[in-house]
Amino acid sequence: MKKEVSGNTLMIDRWFYNKPNLTPDKNGNIVLIHKVSFGPLECWEWGIDSDNRPYEIYEWCENDLYKDENYKKYISCAELKQKLNDMIEIVSNTKLSEWSLIYKKGMELINNFCF
């Protein structure tokens, strides 16, 4: 698995991961994991919405034939924790060790509202 780091982006094979952010976006969502592929063009996002519910968003951007594939769904705290654990493992062997700390703080956020 080839990993490259450029600024606030981690590239693994065909996927580009953006640096996680614990600051809510304009909609009040905390986007913990965001990844994009440019071949085919698709996006995944995992985070916590403004009502403290873990979510997953998928968007197929390649053409209009697959727009019905797009979705946003709520996931369990365990599913989001697993995604964060996967990312911690991925970034642990890169120059992005500070990302690990952000993912771990994301875990703490989840622990505050998941029982």
C-alpha positions as a Markdown table, in Angstrom:
| # | Residue | x | y | z |
|---|---|---|---|---|
| 1 | Met | 0.0 | 0.0 | 0.0 |
| 2 | Lys | 1.6 | 3.2 | -1.2 |
| 3 | Lys | 1.2 | 6.2 | 1.2 |
| 4 | Glu | 2.1 | 9.8 | 0.3 |
| 5 | Val | 1.7 | 13.0 | 2.4 |
| 6 | Ser | 1.2 | 16.4 | 0.9 |
| 7 | Gly | 0.2 | 19.3 | 3.3 |
| 8 | Asn | -3.1 | 18.3 | 5.0 |
| 9 | Thr | -3.7 | 15.4 | 2.6 |
| 10 | Leu | -2.8 | 11.8 | 2.8 |
| 11 | Met | -2.9 | 9.8 | -0.4 |
| 12 | Ile | -3.2 | 6.0 | -0.2 |
| 13 | Asp | -3.5 | 4.3 | -3.6 |
| 14 | Arg | -6.4 | 6.1 | -5.3 |
| 15 | Trp | -7.8 | 7.7 | -2.1 |
| 16 | Phe | -7.1 | 11.2 | -0.8 |
| 17 | Tyr | -7.8 | 11.7 | 2.9 |
| 18 | Asn | -8.3 | 15.2 | 4.3 |
| 19 | Lys | -7.0 | 16.1 | 7.7 |
| 20 | Pro | -9.6 | 15.5 | 10.4 |
| 21 | Asn | -11.2 | 18.5 | 12.1 |
| 22 | Leu | -12.9 | 18.7 | 15.5 |
| 23 | Thr | -14.3 | 22.1 | 14.7 |
| 24 | Pro | -17.9 | 21.9 | 13.5 |
| 25 | Asp | -18.6 | 22.9 | 9.9 |
| 26 | Lys | -21.2 | 25.5 | 8.8 |
| 27 | Asn | -23.9 | 22.8 | 9.4 |
| 28 | Gly | -22.7 | 21.9 | 12.8 |
| 29 | Asn | -21.2 | 18.6 | 11.7 |
| 30 | Ile | -17.8 | 17.4 | 13.0 |
| 31 | Val | -16.2 | 15.7 | 10.0 |
| 32 | Leu | -13.8 | 13.2 | 11.3 |
| 33 | Ile | -13.0 | 11.2 | 8.2 |
| 34 | His | -13.3 | 12.5 | 4.6 |
| 35 | Lys | -11.9 | 10.7 | 1.6 |
| 36 | Val | -12.1 | 11.3 | -2.1 |
| 37 | Ser | -11.2 | 9.2 | -5.1 |
| 38 | Phe | -10.6 | 10.7 | -8.5 |
| 39 | Gly | -10.9 | 7.5 | -10.5 |
| 40 | Pro | -13.8 | 6.9 | -10.3 |
| 41 | Leu | -14.9 | 10.2 | -8.6 |
| 42 | Glu | -16.5 | 9.4 | -5.3 |
| 43 | Cys | -16.5 | 10.7 | -1.8 |
| 44 | Trp | -17.0 | 9.2 | 1.7 |
| 45 | Glu | -17.5 | 11.1 | 4.9 |
| 46 | Trp | -17.9 | 9.9 | 8.6 |
| 47 | Gly | -18.5 | 12.2 | 11.5 |
| 48 | Ile | -20.8 | 13.5 | 14.2 |
| 49 | Asp | -23.8 | 15.6 | 13.2 |
| 50 | Ser | -25.1 | 18.7 | 15.0 |
| 51 | Asp | -27.4 | 16.4 | 17.1 |
| 52 | Asn | -24.4 | 14.3 | 18.2 |
| 53 | Arg | -25.4 | 11.4 | 16.0 |
| 54 | Pro | -22.7 | 9.4 | 14.1 |
| 55 | Tyr | -23.2 | 9.5 | 10.4 |
| 56 | Glu | -21.9 | 8.2 | 7.1 |
| 57 | Ile | -22.2 | 10.0 | 3.7 |
| 58 | Tyr | -21.5 | 8.5 | 0.3 |
| 59 | Glu | -21.5 | 10.4 | -2.9 |
| 60 | Trp | -20.9 | 9.1 | -6.4 |
| 61 | Cys | -19.9 | 12.0 | -8.6 |
| 62 | Glu | -18.8 | 10.3 | -11.8 |
| 63 | Asn | -22.0 | 10.7 | -13.8 |
| 64 | Asp | -25.7 | 11.2 | -13.5 |
| 65 | Leu | -26.5 | 7.5 | -14.0 |
| 66 | Tyr | -25.5 | 6.7 | -10.4 |
| 67 | Lys | -26.9 | 9.7 | -8.5 |
| 68 | Asp | -29.3 | 7.3 | -6.8 |
| 69 | Glu | -26.3 | 5.6 | -5.1 |
| 70 | Asn | -25.7 | 8.7 | -3.0 |
| 71 | Tyr | -26.8 | 8.5 | 0.6 |
| 72 | Lys | -26.5 | 9.8 | 4.2 |
| 73 | Lys | -27.3 | 7.4 | 7.0 |
| 74 | Tyr | -26.8 | 7.3 | 10.7 |
| 75 | Ile | -24.5 | 4.6 | 12.0 |
| 76 | Ser | -23.8 | 3.2 | 15.4 |
| 77 | Cys | -21.1 | 4.6 | 17.7 |
| 78 | Ala | -19.3 | 1.3 | 17.4 |
| 79 | Glu | -19.2 | 1.6 | 13.6 |
| 80 | Leu | -17.7 | 5.2 | 13.8 |
| 81 | Lys | -15.2 | 4.0 | 16.4 |
| 82 | Gln | -14.1 | 1.2 | 14.1 |
| 83 | Lys | -13.6 | 3.7 | 11.3 |
| 84 | Leu | -11.5 | 5.9 | 13.6 |
| 85 | Asn | -9.5 | 2.9 | 14.8 |
| 86 | Asp | -8.8 | 2.0 | 11.1 |
| 87 | Met | -7.6 | 5.6 | 10.4 |
| 88 | Ile | -5.4 | 5.6 | 13.5 |
| 89 | Glu | -3.7 | 2.4 | 12.2 |
| 90 | Ile | -3.3 | 3.9 | 8.8 |
| 91 | Val | -1.7 | 7.2 | 9.9 |
| 92 | Ser | 0.4 | 5.6 | 12.7 |
| 93 | Asn | 3.2 | 4.8 | 10.2 |
| 94 | Thr | 3.2 | 8.1 | 8.4 |
| 95 | Lys | 4.4 | 11.7 | 9.1 |
| 96 | Leu | 0.9 | 12.4 | 10.2 |
| 97 | Ser | 1.1 | 11.3 | 13.8 |
| 98 | Glu | -0.9 | 14.5 | 14.9 |
| 99 | Trp | -3.8 | 13.1 | 12.9 |
| 100 | Ser | -3.8 | 10.1 | 15.3 |
| 101 | Leu | -4.3 | 12.5 | 18.2 |
| 102 | Ile | -7.3 | 14.2 | 16.5 |
| 103 | Tyr | -8.8 | 10.8 | 15.8 |
| 104 | Lys | -8.3 | 9.8 | 19.5 |
| 105 | Lys | -10.0 | 13.1 | 20.6 |
| 106 | Gly | -12.9 | 12.2 | 18.2 |
| 107 | Met | -13.2 | 8.9 | 20.1 |
| 108 | Glu | -13.5 | 10.9 | 23.3 |
| 109 | Leu | -16.3 | 13.0 | 21.8 |
| 110 | Ile | -18.1 | 9.8 | 20.8 |
| 111 | Asn | -17.7 | 8.4 | 24.3 |
| 112 | Asn | -19.4 | 11.5 | 25.7 |
| 113 | Phe | -22.7 | 10.7 | 24.1 |
| 114 | Cys | -22.6 | 7.0 | 23.4 |
| 115 | Phe | -23.2 | 4.5 | 26.2 |
